Amino acid sequence: MRYELPPKKKISTSKKLKYTTIAIAIIAIFFVTFTQININWERIFSDRTINNFSRVIPQLFSPDWSTFGKVMEKMMETVFIAYAGALMASIIAVPMAFLAARNMFRFRIISSLGKWLLDAVRAFPELVFAIIFVATVGPGPFAGVLAIAINSTGMLGKLYSEVIESIDMKVVEAMEANGANKTQVFFYGILPQVIPEFLSYAIYRFEVDVRASSVLGIVGAGGIGFLITIAVANRNWDEVGMILLVIIIVVTIIDYISSFIRKRLV
């Protein structure tokens, strides 16, 4: 018996035109991007650049183990900064998320205001907040904690609000129909539906904050970034290699632990 493949689905002329237009637009964007950023290809492939790579890269792969204690101490400080900032953000983001959720208020202007506040907070990276807080509260881990907390609040608030908007409102309506007050509806109808995902997102954000905290020390906000700045300034590439190795190991361990916990939560 002979089997034949089903006929290929014909693509209409309008779809072909649409796909072609998208492809041309993407190519044009790449072309404009690479022509506007003024890449100096001669410098990239110059003898000086090649010599720098051949001198720096081998040292990065030969970490200075004598600095392990110092690097590990600063790495733990980085983890503590991320944890404190993520914990503050996960708490502050809850009321802001309810404010931004469309299904929590009758008037859309309230949720629009909440979403605008969260968008405004997310618009600035951690380094900008770190610079501001270093100037206001002084250099050190506390400035890093505040920078992480404010930036993470914007992201967690957005994610939390989307979780709230996806809850089963029939549960809420059933409780209200049976005479439950607002407090009872909140604690027994809404919170049980959102807490697992809230915790999952908070743990995931902690992972992200550990990576973000690693560079805050560059502007004086504490953590291992300060060691990176000193090592690079002194051209101690073997020490930089040790720092990068510690960051990779610690972040990987945290990723595995948090992934395990999040799978149990959701």
C-alpha positions as CSV (number, residue, x, y, z in Angstrom):
1,M,0.0,0.0,0.0
2,R,1.3,3.4,-0.9
3,Y,1.0,6.3,1.6
4,E,1.1,9.8,0.5
5,L,1.8,12.9,2.5
6,P,-1.1,15.3,3.0
7,P,-0.9,18.3,0.7
8,K,0.9,21.3,2.0
9,K,-1.2,24.1,3.2
10,K,-1.2,27.0,0.8
11,I,-0.1,30.3,2.1
12,S,-2.2,33.2,0.9
13,T,-0.7,36.2,-0.9
14,S,-1.6,38.5,1.9
15,K,0.3,36.3,4.5
16,K,3.3,36.1,2.2
17,L,3.3,39.9,1.9
18,K,3.0,40.2,5.7
19,Y,5.8,37.8,6.4
20,T,8.0,39.5,3.8
21,T,7.3,42.9,5.2
22,I,8.2,41.7,8.7
23,A,11.4,40.1,7.5
24,I,12.4,43.3,5.7
25,A,11.6,45.4,8.8
26,I,13.8,43.1,11.0
27,I,16.7,43.3,8.6
28,A,16.3,47.1,8.3
29,I,16.4,47.4,12.1
30,F,19.5,45.3,12.4
31,F,21.2,47.3,9.6
32,V,20.3,50.7,11.1
33,T,21.4,49.5,14.6
34,F,24.9,48.3,13.4
35,T,25.4,51.4,11.3
36,Q,24.5,53.8,14.1
37,I,26.5,52.4,17.0
38,N,29.8,53.1,15.1
39,I,31.6,49.8,15.7
40,N,35.3,50.1,15.1
41,W,36.0,46.8,13.5
42,E,39.6,47.6,12.9
43,R,40.2,48.1,16.6
44,I,38.3,44.9,17.5
45,F,40.6,42.8,15.4
46,S,43.8,44.9,16.0
47,D,46.9,43.3,17.4
48,R,46.5,45.2,20.7
49,T,43.0,43.8,21.3
50,I,44.2,40.2,20.5
51,N,47.2,40.6,22.8
52,N,44.9,41.9,25.6
53,F,42.6,38.9,25.2
54,S,45.5,36.5,25.2
55,R,46.8,38.1,28.4
56,V,43.5,38.6,30.3
57,I,41.6,35.4,29.4
58,P,44.2,32.9,30.7
59,Q,44.4,34.7,34.0
60,L,40.6,34.7,34.3
61,F,40.7,30.9,34.0
62,S,43.5,30.7,36.7
63,P,41.6,32.0,39.7
64,D,43.6,33.2,42.8
65,W,42.5,30.8,45.5
66,S,44.3,32.8,48.2
67,T,41.4,35.4,47.9
68,F,38.7,32.8,48.3
69,G,37.8,33.8,52.0
70,K,37.6,37.5,51.2
71,V,35.5,36.9,48.0
72,M,33.2,34.5,49.8
73,E,32.6,37.0,52.6
74,K,31.5,39.7,50.1
75,M,29.4,37.2,48.2
76,M,27.5,36.3,51.3
77,E,27.0,40.1,51.9
78,T,25.6,40.2,48.3
79,V,23.2,37.4,49.0
80,F,22.0,39.1,52.2
81,I,21.5,42.3,50.3
82,A,19.4,40.5,47.7
83,Y,17.4,38.6,50.4
84,A,16.6,41.7,52.4
85,G,15.7,43.7,49.3
86,A,13.5,40.9,47.9
87,L,11.8,40.4,51.2
88,M,10.9,44.1,51.5
89,A,9.7,44.2,47.9
90,S,7.6,41.1,48.3
91,I,5.7,42.7,51.2
92,I,5.4,46.2,49.7
93,A,4.3,44.9,46.3
94,V,1.2,43.2,47.8
95,P,-0.9,46.3,48.5
96,M,0.4,47.9,45.3
97,A,-0.7,44.8,43.3
98,F,-4.2,45.0,44.7
99,L,-4.3,48.7,43.8
100,A,-3.3,47.9,40.2
101,A,-5.6,44.8,39.7
102,R,-8.5,45.7,37.5
103,N,-10.9,43.3,39.2
104,M,-10.4,44.7,42.7
105,F,-11.9,48.2,42.2
106,R,-15.1,49.4,40.5
107,F,-13.4,52.5,39.1
108,R,-10.7,51.8,36.5
109,I,-8.9,55.0,37.3
110,I,-7.6,53.5,40.5
111,S,-6.1,50.4,38.8
112,S,-4.7,52.6,36.1
113,L,-3.0,54.8,38.7
114,G,-1.6,51.7,40.4
115,K,-0.2,50.3,37.1
116,W,1.3,53.7,36.3
117,L,3.1,53.7,39.7
118,L,4.5,50.2,39.1
119,D,5.6,51.1,35.5
120,A,7.3,54.3,36.8
121,V,9.3,52.3,39.4
122,R,10.2,49.6,36.9
123,A,11.5,52.2,34.4
124,F,14.8,52.7,36.4
125,P,17.4,50.0,36.8
126,E,18.9,49.0,40.2
127,L,22.1,50.9,39.5
128,V,20.2,54.2,39.2
129,F,18.5,53.6,42.5
130,A,21.8,52.5,44.0
131,I,23.5,55.8,43.0
132,I,20.6,57.8,44.4
133,F,20.6,55.9,47.7
134,V,24.4,56.0,48.1
135,A,24.2,59.7,47.8
136,T,21.4,60.0,50.3
137,V,22.1,57.3,53.0
138,G,25.8,56.8,52.3
139,P,27.8,54.0,50.8
140,G,27.2,50.5,52.1
141,P,24.9,47.5,52.0
142,F,21.9,49.5,53.2
143,A,21.9,51.6,50.0
144,G,22.0,48.3,48.0
145,V,19.0,46.9,50.0
146,L,16.9,50.0,49.3
147,A,17.9,49.9,45.6
148,I,16.9,46.2,45.2
149,A,13.7,46.7,47.2
150,I,12.4,49.6,45.2
151,N,13.2,48.1,41.8
152,S,11.9,44.7,42.7
153,T,8.7,46.2,44.1
154,G,7.8,47.4,40.6
155,M,8.3,44.0,39.0
156,L,6.7,42.0,41.7
157,G,3.8,44.4,41.9
158,K,3.1,43.8,38.2
159,L,3.3,40.1,38.5
160,Y,1.2,40.0,41.6
161,S,-1.5,42.2,39.9
162,E,-1.7,39.7,37.0
163,V,-2.1,36.9,39.5
164,I,-4.9,38.7,41.2
165,E,-6.7,39.5,37.9
166,S,-6.7,35.8,37.0
167,I,-8.3,34.5,40.2
168,D,-11.7,32.8,40.2
169,M,-14.1,35.6,41.0
170,K,-17.0,33.2,41.3
171,V,-15.5,32.2,44.7
172,V,-15.6,35.8,45.8
173,E,-19.2,36.3,44.5
174,A,-20.4,33.2,46.3
175,M,-18.9,34.3,49.6
176,E,-20.5,37.8,49.2
177,A,-23.8,36.2,48.3
178,N,-23.6,34.2,51.6
179,G,-23.1,37.3,53.7
180,A,-19.3,37.4,54.1
181,N,-17.8,40.8,54.8
182,K,-14.8,42.3,52.9
183,T,-12.3,41.0,55.4
184,Q,-13.6,37.5,55.2
185,V,-13.7,37.6,51.4
186,F,-10.1,38.8,51.4
187,F,-8.6,36.2,53.8
188,Y,-10.7,33.2,52.7
189,G,-11.6,33.9,49.1
190,I,-8.7,35.8,47.6
191,L,-5.5,35.1,49.6
192,P,-5.7,31.3,49.3
193,Q,-5.8,31.6,45.5
194,V,-2.9,34.0,45.2
195,I,-0.4,33.1,48.0
196,P,1.3,30.1,46.2
197,E,2.0,32.2,43.1
198,F,3.0,35.2,45.2
199,L,5.6,33.1,47.0
200,S,6.8,31.5,43.8
201,Y,7.4,34.9,42.1
202,A,9.1,36.3,45.3
203,I,11.5,33.4,45.3
204,Y,12.2,33.8,41.6
205,R,12.8,37.5,42.1
206,F,15.3,36.7,44.8
207,E,17.3,34.8,42.2
208,V,17.3,37.8,39.9
209,D,18.2,40.1,42.8
210,V,21.3,38.0,43.6
211,R,22.6,38.7,40.1
212,A,21.7,42.4,40.3
213,S,23.3,42.8,43.7
214,S,26.6,41.5,42.3
215,V,27.2,44.8,40.5
216,L,25.8,47.3,43.0
217,G,29.1,47.5,44.8
218,I,30.6,49.2,41.7
219,V,28.8,52.4,42.8
220,G,29.4,51.8,46.5
221,A,26.2,50.0,47.5
222,G,28.0,47.0,49.1
223,G,28.5,43.5,48.0
224,I,31.0,41.7,45.8
225,G,30.8,44.4,43.1
226,F,33.2,46.5,45.2
227,L,35.9,43.7,45.0
228,I,35.3,43.6,41.2
229,T,36.0,47.3,40.9
230,I,39.2,47.1,43.0
231,A,40.4,44.0,41.2
232,V,39.8,45.4,37.7
233,A,41.4,48.7,38.6
234,N,44.6,46.9,39.8
235,R,44.5,44.6,36.8
236,N,44.3,41.5,39.1
237,W,42.6,39.3,36.5
238,D,43.2,36.1,38.5
239,E,41.3,37.7,41.4
240,V,38.5,38.7,39.0
241,G,38.5,35.0,37.9
242,M,38.0,33.9,41.5
243,I,35.2,36.4,41.9
244,L,33.4,35.2,38.8
245,L,33.8,31.6,39.8
246,V,32.3,32.2,43.2
247,I,29.4,34.2,41.6
248,I,28.7,31.4,39.2
249,I,28.7,28.7,41.8
250,V,26.6,30.6,44.4
251,V,24.0,31.7,41.8
252,T,23.7,28.2,40.4
253,I,23.1,26.7,43.8
254,I,20.5,29.3,44.6
255,D,18.8,28.7,41.2
256,Y,18.5,24.9,41.9
257,I,17.2,25.5,45.4
258,S,14.6,28.1,44.4
259,S,13.5,26.0,41.4
260,F,12.9,23.0,43.7
261,I,10.9,25.2,46.1
262,R,8.8,26.8,43.4
263,K,7.9,23.5,41.9
264,R,6.5,22.5,45.3
265,L,4.6,25.7,45.7
266,V,2.8,25.9,42.3
